[in-house]
Amino acid sequence: MEWHGQIKRAAVTGASGPLGTMLVRECIDNNVHVLAVVRPDSRNRKQIPVHELVEVVECDITQIDKLPERIRETYDVCFHLAWTHTGDEGRNDPFLQEENILSTLKAASFAKQLGCKVFVGAGSQAEYGVLNKKIDETTQERPETLYGIAKLAAGRLAAEYCRQNKMRCNWARIFAVYGPYENDYILTSYVIRTLLKGEEPVLTPCEQVWDYLYSEDAVHALWLIAQTARDSGIYCVGSGAPRQGKEDVSIIRDRIDRELTLGIGKKSYGDGQIMHLEADISKLKEDTGFVPKYSFEEGIAKTIDWYRKES
């Protein structure tokens, strides 16, 4: 379904997560009223900006299709970012990932009940599996983790639900994001936190070439997709400027303290290590005009400053 209206009201699931928090800020910057959906026990709710344009509502993602009973207003767009069990323990649990698939369909139903014309879901590069090459929207998906399988299934089912209910559905396959609020197991977060304590991070040989995108740029891409995409479809979301991990961690170290050491090569690569992760963002650029605002050096400087203030 093609829709080119002006976004005035947006719903965001997973609003207290790393990208959700940034997306709420993006909406505020665009003078958009936000319905920020968080789970009742969210420890990160305080991260959501307090603003007259933001209404925070508590709802377990598994019950989100019941939430419209409590909402009076209609909305233009739903950004579905909520996804549970992303860490090692739940990432390959079939029952936990099945819940995420069903929750995505419930989020699409939630969007329909709110009157949304557009549903934007957060997919993942994990849907492609370990390919070690430049990836675009036409690349064959071969997910190797249950997390990736669940993301792929959720995206396809959401797209069909939206087609049946005359909503535009865009599935944004996000590659590697860094920035404030990220989980400690993310490489950039781990390295920053460790170095700020004056300690040496234990790292692999760091020969992998990855495509990192600053979180503020990532949510701007989601915003542009919602506002300007011409039709339903998939978008690869990355910087389009990959480089070797050794360079990335060295930039982080030099920004914090050049005298600190990096434990490069002190641990082995894990099973299924992706050595080349690169997004072809040609379609994203062409359809939406997206261009990353921040270089890695600029984004990592902002991220380090945030961690310093939080510590």
Salt bridges, closest charged atoms under 4 A:
GLU2 OE2 - HIS4 NE2 2.76
GLU2 OE2 - ARG230 NH2 3.90
GLU26 OE2 - HIS220 ND1 2.80
ASP41 OD1 - ARG39 NE 3.06
GLU58 OE2 - ARG45 NH1 2.68
ASP65 OD2 - LYS66 NZ 3.33
GLU127 OE1 - ARG173 NE 2.83
GLU141 OE1 - ARG156 NH2 3.30
GLU141 OE2 - ARG173 NH2 3.02
GLU160 OE2 - ARG163 NH2 2.64
ASP184 OD1 - ARG193 NE 2.60
GLU200 OE1 - LYS266 NZ 2.65
GLU247 OE2 - ARG243 NH1 3.14
ASP248 OD1 - ARG243 NE 3.13
ASP254 OD1 - ARG253 NE 2.66
ASP254 OD2 - ARG258 NH1 3.56
GLU278 OE2 - LYS134 NZ 3.98
GLU278 OE1 - HIS276 NE2 2.77
GLU297 OE2 - ARG243 NH1 3.30
